[in-house]
């Protein structure tokens, strides 16, 4: 699903204009981006939690050349699904 698909779904289900739906989606993603930049987590009840995690510097290896290298420290976003959503997904497999 793309951002455009999300806009279309909001347009169809809520009845807002496409421009209003697009503005809402843009605002939502901008708020999420800013929250991540500040290093904070986002918890969406019934969906899951997005966390910003710091990864330390570590040794790595280029798989093509076998050359050792240093992987720099960085921040990554992780997602942990809620139990409620996990249960719904597992029902589909049954």
C-alpha positions as CSV (number, residue, x, y, z in Angstrom):
1,X,0.0,0.0,0.0
2,X,1.3,3.4,-0.9
3,X,0.7,6.9,0.5
4,X,-1.6,7.5,-2.5
5,X,-3.6,4.4,-1.6
6,X,-4.0,5.7,1.9
7,X,-5.3,9.0,0.6
8,X,-7.7,7.2,-1.7
9,X,-9.0,5.1,1.2
10,X,-9.6,8.1,3.4
11,X,-11.3,9.9,0.5
12,X,-13.7,6.9,-0.1
13,X,-14.4,6.0,3.5
14,X,-14.5,9.4,5.3
15,X,-15.9,11.5,2.5
16,X,-13.3,14.3,2.6
17,X,-12.0,15.8,-0.7
18,X,-8.8,14.2,-2.1
19,X,-6.9,17.4,-1.2
20,X,-8.1,17.3,2.4
21,X,-7.3,13.6,2.7
22,X,-3.8,14.2,1.2
23,X,-3.2,17.1,3.7
24,X,-4.2,14.9,6.6
25,X,-1.8,12.1,5.5
26,X,1.0,14.5,5.0
27,X,0.5,16.1,8.4
28,X,0.4,12.7,10.0
29,X,3.6,11.5,8.4
30,X,5.4,14.9,9.2
31,X,4.4,14.6,12.8
32,X,5.7,11.0,12.9
33,X,9.0,12.0,11.2
34,X,9.5,14.9,13.7
35,X,8.8,12.6,16.6
36,X,11.4,10.1,15.4
37,X,14.0,12.8,14.8
38,X,13.5,13.9,18.4
39,X,14.2,10.2,19.4
40,X,10.7,9.6,20.8
41,X,8.5,6.5,20.4
42,X,5.0,6.4,18.9
43,X,2.5,4.0,20.4
44,X,-0.7,3.4,18.5
45,X,-3.2,1.5,20.6
46,X,-4.4,-1.7,18.9
47,X,-1.7,-1.4,16.2
48,X,1.8,-1.3,17.7
49,X,4.8,0.7,18.8
50,X,7.5,2.4,16.8
51,X,10.7,2.9,18.7
52,X,13.9,4.8,17.8
53,X,16.9,2.6,18.8
54,X,20.5,3.5,18.8
55,X,22.9,1.0,17.3
56,X,26.5,1.1,18.4
57,X,29.5,1.0,16.1
58,X,30.5,-2.5,15.2
59,X,32.8,-4.5,13.0
60,X,31.5,-5.6,9.6
61,X,32.7,-7.3,6.5
62,X,32.1,-6.5,2.8
63,X,30.6,-9.8,1.5
64,X,32.0,-9.2,-2.0
65,X,35.6,-8.5,-1.1
66,X,35.8,-10.0,2.4
67,X,37.4,-6.7,3.6
68,X,36.8,-5.8,7.3
69,X,35.2,-2.4,7.9
70,X,33.8,-0.3,10.7
71,X,30.0,0.2,10.6
72,X,29.2,3.6,12.1
73,X,26.8,4.1,14.9
74,X,23.3,5.1,13.9
75,X,19.7,5.3,14.9
76,X,17.1,2.9,13.5
77,X,13.3,2.7,13.8
78,X,11.9,-0.6,15.0
79,X,8.2,-1.7,15.1
80,X,6.6,-4.0,17.6
81,X,3.1,-5.2,16.7
82,X,0.4,-5.1,19.4
83,X,-1.1,-8.3,20.7
84,X,-4.5,-7.3,19.3
85,X,-3.2,-6.8,15.8
86,X,-1.1,-10.0,16.0
87,X,-4.2,-12.0,17.0
88,X,-6.1,-10.6,14.0
89,X,-3.3,-11.5,11.6
90,X,-3.0,-15.0,13.0
91,X,-6.8,-15.5,12.5
92,X,-6.2,-15.0,8.7
93,X,-3.7,-17.9,8.7
94,X,-6.2,-20.3,10.3
